[in-house]
Amino acid sequence: MADGDVYGRVVHVTHAYLGPAAERFVERQVRSHLKKEPEAVTGSDLARLIDWMKVAVSLLTDDQQIIESYVEQLKRLAADAAGSHSVRASRRLSSQGQ
């Protein structure tokens, strides 16, 4: 996953839980807690963002199953982002070694 895709993927996952409020919710979390523009979010930001989003969603619902399901989806996204980053870094290193 390219870093530019991270914000869109987070919004996509969040939409399943918050519907049309997802983009505004994610944007607010990114700007408030990461102090970044949403488009600048990278895979390395996800762990911190997920922590904040878990807190925020916990204020919206007491249903622990929904909260944990949402967090699990976001963690899978973070793992995917980390894996993609590792693959790109490996390719970059191997192309430099040629």
C-alpha positions in Angstrom: 0.0 0.0 0.0 1.4 3.4 -1.0 1.6 5.9 1.8 -0.8 8.1 0.0 -3.4 5.4 0.2 -3.3 5.1 4.0 -5.8 7.8 4.8 -8.3 6.5 2.2 -8.0 3.0 3.5 -8.6 4.1 7.1 -11.7 6.1 6.0 -12.9 3.0 4.1 -12.6 0.8 7.2 -14.2 3.5 9.4 -17.1 3.9 7.0 -18.3 0.4 7.9 -18.7 1.5 11.5 -19.6 5.2 11.3 -21.2 5.5 7.9 -21.1 8.9 6.2 -19.4 10.4 9.3 -16.3 8.4 8.7 -14.3 10.8 6.7 -14.9 13.7 9.0 -14.1 11.5 12.0 -10.8 10.3 10.6 -9.8 13.7 9.4 -10.5 15.2 12.8 -8.4 12.5 14.5 -5.5 13.0 12.1 -5.4 16.8 12.4 -6.0 16.9 16.2 -3.7 14.1 17.3 -1.1 13.6 14.6 -1.0 17.3 13.7 -0.9 16.4 10.0 -2.9 16.9 6.9 -4.9 13.7 6.2 -3.1 13.1 2.9 0.3 13.1 4.7 -0.6 10.1 6.9 1.8 7.2 6.5 1.8 3.6 7.6 4.2 4.6 10.4 1.5 6.9 11.8 -1.1 4.1 12.1 -0.2 2.7 15.6 -0.6 6.1 17.2 -3.7 6.9 15.2 -5.3 3.6 16.0 -4.8 4.3 19.8 -6.6 7.7 19.5 -9.4 6.3 17.3 -10.0 3.5 19.8 -10.4 6.2 22.6 -12.7 8.2 20.4 -14.9 5.3 19.3 -15.1 4.2 23.0 -16.8 7.5 23.7 -19.4 6.8 21.0 -20.3 3.3 22.1 -20.1 1.0 25.1 -20.2 -2.1 22.8 -16.7 -3.6 23.3 -17.3 -6.1 20.5 -17.7 -3.2 18.0 -14.8 -1.4 19.4 -12.5 -4.4 19.2 -13.7 -5.4 15.8 -12.9 -1.8 14.5 -9.5 -1.8 16.1 -8.7 -5.2 14.7 -9.6 -4.0 11.2 -7.3 -1.0 11.6 -4.5 -3.2 12.9 -4.8 -5.4 9.9 -4.5 -2.3 7.8 -1.4 -1.2 9.7 0.2 -4.7 9.2 -0.6 -4.4 5.5 1.0 -1.0 5.4 4.1 -2.2 7.2 4.4 -5.2 5.0 4.2 -3.0 1.9 6.7 -0.6 3.2 9.2 -3.5 3.9 8.7 -4.8 0.3 9.3 -1.4 -1.2 12.4 -0.8 1.0 13.8 -4.3 0.0 13.3 -3.5 -3.7 14.9 -0.2 -3.3 18.0 -1.7 -1.6 18.3 -4.5 -4.1 18.1 -2.0 -7.0 20.8 0.1 -5.4 23.0 -2.9 -5.1 22.9 -3.6 -8.9 
